[in-house]
Every structure is written in C-alpha cells, then in structure tokens.
C-alpha cells in the first residue's frame, strides 16, 4: 500500500526522494500515534486491574510497589514494544526506528528495575531487623550495576557492537573507574563492616565532633550517613569516615537501660570541719542518716577506746566531719531515689582539691533515658543537694562576682 502511495506522489510530480521521505514520515507518525494509543489502553487496563487487586489484598508490598509507580512504568514498555514490532514496515529509516525502540525499552526497563529496588527497600524497612541490618547501601550498589549495564547496552546498540567487546575494552579504564567511584567503593566496604560488626544502625545516637555531628542517624547509604542533630540540622558524613575515624555511639546507654549522671559539687575548703555532738544529734533527725550516724558513733567510740582515748575533745580522737557526713547523705539519698538505677554503678566520691574547692562527684545512672526527663531528674537531685549544704554547715565554692567584689571593697574602705 505504501509503495502505491510513493508511485502516486511521483506521478504527481514529486521527486523520488521527497516521495519516500513523505511516506516514511507518515509511517512514523502513524506508528507513534498507534504506540501512544496502545500506551493509554495498556495503562487503563493494567492500572485499573492492579489497583483493584492492591486494594483488596491485606499485604503491604503491593501497595508499596504501586506507590513507587512500578506498574505505571511497566505500562510505558508497551509503546516501545509496539514501535519495535512495526519497525519492519519502514524503509531506509528501519534501522533508526529499530535502535530507537531498543533504547527506549532499555531505558524503561532500567527505570522499572530501579523502582523495584526502591520498593524492596521500603518493604524491608517495615521490619524491625532493618534498624540493625539496613540494606539500602547494598541496593544502591546493585542499582549502580544495573545503570552500568544499561549504559553498556545503549553504547553497544549505538555503535553496533557486542556488549562483551565493550566490557573487555573497559579493562583499560579500570584505574579511571576506581578513581571516579572511589567514595562509592569505600562506602560499600564500610557498609559491609557496619553490617558485620553492627557498628551503626538507623536510630542510633552518635557523636562525631570532627563533623559537628551529634544526633540520631536517619539514613545510611553507600556514600553518606545522615545525622539529624539536636538542633534539627542535618549533618552528612561520608560513610567510610565512620570506619576510618572514631565516633561515639550512645546505643549502649539505651540497651543498658540507664543514662549516666556525672556531675560535681565544689565545696569551699574553709567550710570543712569536725562535727560536734550537737551536730550529730541534729543530723540524726534526718531519717536517711539516722542508722548511718548510729553505726558510725559506735564504730568511732570503739576505735577511740582501743587507743585509750576517753574524750571526744582529745585532739587524737577519731571524729566525723561535716563533708564526710554530707557524702553519706548523698549516697543514702540516691539509694532511696526512685529514678536512680540501683543495679548500675552508684558512686559518691571526693576528688582531688583544686583552686575551685573540693569536688564531690556523683556518678550514677538515671532510670529514664529520655533527654528532657533525664535533665529534669538530674536538676532536681542537684537542686536538693545545694539546698542541703547549709544543714551541714558547708558552702559551695563560687568565684567572686562583680557585686561581691564591690561589696568586699566597700567593707574594707569603711573599715579603714
């Protein structure tokens, strides 16, 4: 039929070249319109049926594939297949149409496969194990390989050579490829190490000062690990840097069930003194110190009798101090505190004196790991302890402020 059209145009005075060009162009337009028509028919039939099935099923994987538009992209294959099937009707542009059809099919197939991998990752992230063993990095490597194969096939079609010949020729470009994909390869190796050693999981709180990262891991990919800091900024860290450099992972704290409290109260050295019997009698009214003071009195009395000391006024006698009693009070207070873990380290110790006083350090673990509630528990404990210092006639050390200096200078001036 098309040959008759060519002859008809030639009879009407159209040159042979233009007659064939008009006919070939008409063929191409007709086939393109037919391919578009097939696309809409296939899309309508495929998508309508798929959506009905997806909405009826209770599984989630088909919903995810539908969300990722896998079925929509599959419907895009039909125009390419139609164009490929009708390529034989063309004349001198037969090869061009054939290659164009193949390129289109390869491109759409690549997009379908990439969408399927994205869907697989979404499905996998619905399971708890995904937090411990993320597969996003492996899928990204696979996607890169798929794209690489697609590019090889496209080049082979355009050049008219076998893909194996092109792959063999790439051996000479190995060094260049290693340089270009250096971060990807290092990231892939790092991802394997993450999985094997369980170093980082999504949701872990990590701290890496080198990159100003301090927050939760929200994404682990081949090239980068994203950390959402506490100020809601996002820090992107090269994946391999988490293997080559050091970082702190707070996951152990969550798994242990407690969050550490480590803070000191600095006591003014000049306020430390021995206790009198009046002090001891007064402190016995504090319920959590009653048993401690009773036991200490008996132990001190026996110790003094052993060395023939009969009076507490004797300078050689063993005596209680206000700072030692305060340490005992802190320990007993923490032991009865409902928000302190009793099965983890609980320590109240005196550190070496410094120019800012005697540090009394509390080392304990809060039962609540939530940041806001943890800070509230810690603050409540130290609010109470600061308020109790006067009961033991102790003074916290504090550097003189401007107002204090002015008051001292005024007092000295008046005294003169």
C-alpha positions in Angstrom: 0.0 0.0 0.0 2.8 2.4 0.9 4.6 1.6 -2.4 1.4 2.7 -4.3 1.4 6.0 -2.4 5.0 6.6 -3.4 4.2 5.9 -7.0 1.1 8.2 -6.8 3.2 11.0 -5.5 5.9 10.5 -8.2 3.1 10.6 -10.8 2.0 13.9 -9.3 5.4 15.4 -9.9 7.0 14.8 -6.5 10.6 13.7 -6.7 11.5 10.2 -5.7 13.5 11.4 -2.6 10.6 13.6 -1.3 8.0 11.0 -2.1 9.8 8.4 0.0 10.5 10.9 2.8 6.8 11.9 3.0 5.7 8.2 3.1 8.4 7.2 5.7 7.5 10.3 7.8 3.8 9.4 7.6 4.6 5.8 8.6 6.5 7.1 11.6 3.7 9.5 12.7 1.1 6.7 12.3 3.2 4.3 14.4 3.9 6.9 17.1 0.1 7.7 17.3 -0.6 4.0 17.5 2.0 3.5 20.2 0.6 6.3 22.2 -2.9 4.8 21.8 -1.6 1.4 22.9 0.1 3.0 25.9 -3.2 4.6 27.2 -5.1 1.3 26.5 -2.4 -0.7 28.4 -2.2 1.8 31.2 -6.0 1.9 31.6 -6.3 -1.9 31.6 -3.2 -2.6 33.7 -3.6 0.1 36.3 -7.3 -0.4 36.8 -6.9 -4.1 37.4 -3.8 -3.7 39.5 -5.4 -1.1 41.7 -8.5 -3.3 42.3 -6.2 -6.2 43.3 -4.0 -4.0 45.5 -7.0 -2.5 47.4 -8.4 -6.0 48.1 -5.2 -7.6 49.4 -4.1 -7.1 53.1 -0.3 -7.3 52.3 1.7 -4.1 52.1 4.3 -4.9 49.5 1.9 -4.4 46.6 0.8 -1.0 48.0 4.5 0.0 48.1 5.1 -1.1 44.5 2.1 0.9 43.5 3.3 3.9 45.4 6.7 3.6 43.7 4.9 3.6 40.3 6.3 0.2 39.2 3.2 -0.8 37.4 2.9 2.6 35.8 6.4 2.3 34.4 5.7 -1.2 33.2 2.8 0.2 31.1 5.4 2.5 29.5 7.0 -0.6 27.9 4.1 -1.2 25.5 4.7 1.8 23.2 8.3 0.7 22.8 7.3 -2.8 22.1 4.7 -1.6 19.5 7.3 0.6 17.9 9.8 -2.3 17.8 7.2 -4.6 16.2 6.3 -2.1 13.5 9.9 -1.2 12.7 10.0 -3.7 9.8 7.5 -1.6 7.8 9.9 1.2 7.4 12.3 1.6 4.5 15.6 3.3 4.9 14.8 4.5 8.4 14.2 0.9 9.5 17.5 0.7 11.4 17.0 4.1 13.1 13.5 3.2 14.3 14.7 -0.3 15.5 17.6 1.2 17.5 15.3 4.0 18.9 12.8 1.3 20.1 15.6 -0.8 21.8 17.0 2.3 23.5 13.6 3.3 24.8 12.9 -0.3 26.1 16.3 -0.4 27.8 15.6 2.9 29.5 12.2 2.0 30.7 13.3 -1.4 31.9 16.1 0.2 33.9 13.6 2.6 35.5 11.3 -0.3 36.4 14.2 -2.3 38.0 15.4 0.8 40.0 11.8 1.3 41.2 11.5 -2.3 42.2 14.7 -2.0 44.3 13.3 1.2 46.0 10.2 -0.8 46.7 12.2 -3.7 48.2 14.0 -1.2 50.5 10.6 0.3 51.6 9.2 -3.2 52.3 12.4 -4.2 54.2 12.3 -1.0 56.3 8.9 -2.2 57.6 10.6 -4.9 59.6 12.4 -4.4 62.9 15.6 -6.0 61.6 16.0 -3.1 59.2 17.2 -1.0 62.1 20.0 -3.4 62.8 20.8 -4.6 59.3 20.0 -1.9 56.7 20.2 -3.0 53.1 20.0 0.4 51.4 23.7 0.5 50.7 23.7 -2.9 49.0 20.7 -1.9 46.9 22.4 1.3 45.8 25.4 -0.7 44.7 23.1 -3.1 42.8 21.3 -0.1 41.2 24.7 1.3 40.1 25.4 -2.0 38.4 22.0 -2.0 36.7 22.7 1.5 35.4 26.2 0.5 34.3 24.7 -2.5 32.4 22.1 -0.2 30.8 24.8 2.2 29.7 26.8 -0.6 28.2 23.8 -1.9 26.3 22.9 1.6 25.0 26.5 2.2 23.7 26.6 -1.3 22.1 23.3 -0.5 20.2 24.5 2.9 19.1 27.9 1.5 17.9 26.5 -1.8 16.6 29.0 -3.9 18.6 28.6 -6.7 21.1 28.4 -5.6 24.8 31.1 -8.2 25.6 33.5 -6.3 23.3 32.8 -3.0 25.2 33.2 -4.7 28.6 36.5 -6.1 27.5 37.7 -2.7 26.4 36.8 -1.2 29.8 39.7 -3.1 31.4 42.0 -0.3 30.2 39.8 2.2 32.1 39.9 0.4 35.4 42.1 3.0 37.1 39.8 5.8 36.0 36.7 3.9 37.1 38.3 3.3 40.5 39.1 7.0 40.8 35.6 8.0 39.8 33.9 5.5 42.1 36.4 5.7 44.9 33.8 7.0 47.5 31.2 4.5 46.4 33.6 1.6 46.7 34.9 2.7 50.1 31.3 3.3 51.2 30.3 -0.2 50.1 33.1 -1.7 52.0 32.2 0.4 55.0 28.6 -0.8 54.7 29.8 -4.4 54.9 31.8 -3.6 58.0 28.8 -1.8 59.6 26.7 -5.0 59.0 29.3 -7.4 60.1 30.3 -5.5 63.3 26.9 -3.9 64.0 28.6 -0.5 64.4 25.8 1.8 63.4 22.0 1.4 63.0 19.3 3.8 61.9 18.0 5.5 65.0 21.4 5.3 66.9 22.5 8.5 68.7 26.1 9.1 67.5 28.5 11.9 68.2 31.3 12.8 65.8 32.9 16.2 66.7 35.0 16.3 63.6 31.9 16.8 61.5 29.9 18.6 64.2 27.5 15.7 64.3 25.6 15.0 67.5 22.2 13.4 67.0 20.2 10.5 65.6 21.2 8.5 62.4 18.3 8.9 60.0 19.8 7.4 56.8 22.6 5.0 55.9 23.5 5.0 52.2 26.5 3.8 50.2 28.2 7.2 50.1 26.8 9.1 53.0 25.3 8.7 56.5 22.8 11.4 57.5 22.6 12.5 61.1 19.9 14.8 62.4 21.4 16.9 65.1 19.5 18.0 68.2 19.0 21.5 66.7 17.3 19.7 63.8 20.1 20.4 61.3 21.3 17.6 59.1 25.0 16.6 59.0 26.1 14.4 56.1 29.1 12.2 56.8 31.0 10.1 54.2 30.2 6.5 55.1 33.8 5.4 55.0 34.8 8.1 57.5 32.8 6.3 60.2 35.2 3.3 59.8 38.4 5.2 59.4 37.7 7.8 62.2 36.4 7.4 65.7 32.9 8.3 66.8 30.8 7.8 69.9 27.6 5.6 69.7 25.2 6.0 72.6 23.3 2.8 71.7 24.9 1.0 74.7 23.2 3.5 77.0 19.8 2.7 75.6 20.4 -1.0 75.8 21.7 -0.8 79.4 18.5 0.9 80.5 20.2 3.8 82.2 21.7 7.2 81.4 24.7 8.4 83.2 24.8 11.3 85.7 28.3 12.6 86.3 28.5 16.0 87.9 30.3 17.5 90.9 29.5 20.0 93.7 32.6 22.1 94.6 32.8 22.7 98.3 34.7 25.6 99.8 37.6 24.1 101.7 37.3 26.7 104.5 33.9 25.3 105.4 35.1 21.8 106.2 35.3 21.0 109.9 34.9 18.3 112.5 31.4 17.5 113.8 30.3 18.2 117.4 27.9 16.1 119.4 25.3 18.7 118.8 25.7 18.4 115.1 25.3 14.6 115.3 22.2 14.8 117.4 20.7 17.4 114.9 21.6 15.2 111.9 20.0 12.1 113.4 16.7 13.8 112.8 17.3 13.3 109.1 15.7 9.9 108.5 18.1 8.6 105.9 21.2 9.5 108.1 19.9 8.0 111.4 21.2 4.5 111.0 24.4 5.7 109.4 25.2 8.1 112.3 24.3 5.5 115.0 26.6 2.9 113.4 29.4 5.5 113.0 29.1 6.6 116.6 29.6 3.0 117.8 32.5 2.4 115.4 34.2 5.7 116.4 33.7 5.0 120.2 35.2 1.5 119.9 38.1 2.9 117.8 38.9 5.6 120.4 38.6 3.1 123.3 41.1 0.8 121.5 43.7 3.6 121.6 42.7 4.6 125.2 41.0 7.9 124.3 38.1 8.6 126.5 37.1 12.1 125.4 35.9 13.3 122.0 37.6 16.6 122.9 41.0 14.9 122.7 42.8 16.1 119.5 43.9 12.5 118.8 40.4 11.1 118.8 38.7 9.9 115.7 35.8 12.2 114.7 33.2 12.7 112.0 33.5 15.6 109.5 30.7 17.6 108.0 31.8 16.9 104.5 32.1 13.1 105.1 28.6 13.1 106.6 27.3 15.0 103.6 28.8 12.4 101.3 27.0 9.7 103.2 23.8 11.7 103.0 24.1 12.0 99.2 24.7 8.2 98.8 21.7 7.3 101.0 19.6 9.9 99.2 20.4 8.5 95.8 19.9 4.9 97.1 16.3 5.8 98.0 15.6 7.9 94.9 13.0 6.2 92.7 14.6 7.4 89.4 18.1 6.1 90.1 19.2 2.7 88.8 20.3 0.6 91.8 21.7 -2.3 89.6 24.2 0.0 87.9 27.2 1.9 89.3 26.3 4.3 92.1 29.2 6.2 93.5 29.7 9.4 95.5 33.4 10.3 95.7 35.7 13.1 96.8 38.1 14.2 94.0 41.4 15.9 94.5 41.1 19.5 95.8 41.7 22.2 93.2 41.8 26.0 93.2 38.0 26.0 93.0 37.4 23.9 96.1 36.8 20.2 96.9 34.8 18.4 94.2 32.2 15.9 95.5 31.3 13.9 92.4 28.1 12.0 91.8 28.4 9.0 89.4 25.0 7.3 88.9 22.5 6.3 86.3 19.1 7.7 85.7 16.4 5.1 85.1 14.8 7.4 82.5 16.8 7.9 79.3 14.6 10.5 77.7 16.6 13.7 77.3 14.1 16.1 78.8 13.1 13.9 81.7 16.7 12.9 82.4 17.7 16.6 82.6 14.8 17.2 85.0 15.8 14.3 87.2 19.4 15.5 87.3 18.4 19.1 88.1 16.1 18.0 90.8 18.8 16.0 92.5 21.3 18.8 92.5 18.7 21.4 93.5 18.1 19.3 96.6 21.7 18.8 97.4 22.6 22.5 97.0 19.7 23.4 99.3 21.0 20.8 101.9 24.5 22.2 102.1 23.7 24.8 104.9 22.3 21.9 107.0 25.9 20.5 107.2 27.5 24.0 107.5 29.1 23.6 104.1 29.5 26.3 101.5 29.7 25.8 97.7 32.7 27.4 96.1 31.9 30.2 93.8 34.3 32.6 92.1 33.7 36.2 93.4 31.4 38.1 91.0 31.4 41.8 90.3 28.8 42.6 93.0 30.7 40.5 95.6 34.0 42.3 94.8 32.3 45.7 95.1 30.8 44.7 98.5 34.2 43.5 99.8 35.9 46.7 98.6 33.2 48.8 100.2 33.5 46.9 103.5 37.3 47.3 103.5 37.1 51.0 102.7 34.6 51.6 105.6 36.9 49.6 107.9 39.8 51.9 107.2 
